[in-house]
């Protein structure tokens, strides 16, 4: 007479190899997410600077120099005042920009994010 201890059903769940693979995937995503933080922080600093200078200055050289001042204060390195596209639509000034931010993942693999933005046409302030 043979005795069987336990059930004859197969246990279900995640195995050790699957757990290790899942851990590697999660850690990889966290590392990539941590490398994205500086890019997003710089983009938000650029947006803040553009929104601030659109009301401060009214000529192209003043807008560029005002952005350069904000870039120096906020440590913006991806774009400068010379990279801004400043146009006049009717009686409003529109400031546009576009740049790429490369994030190195390994020796020869990079994640490149393209950022761009523009201000809406604003009426000229009365002085």
Secondary structure, DSSP 8 states (H G I E B T S, - for coil): -----S-SS---S--HHHHHHHHHHHHHHHHHHHHHHHHHHHHHHHHHHHHHHHHH--SHHHHHHHHHHHHHHHT--S--GGG-EEEEETTEEEEEEEEEEEEE-SSS-EEEEEEEEE---EE----
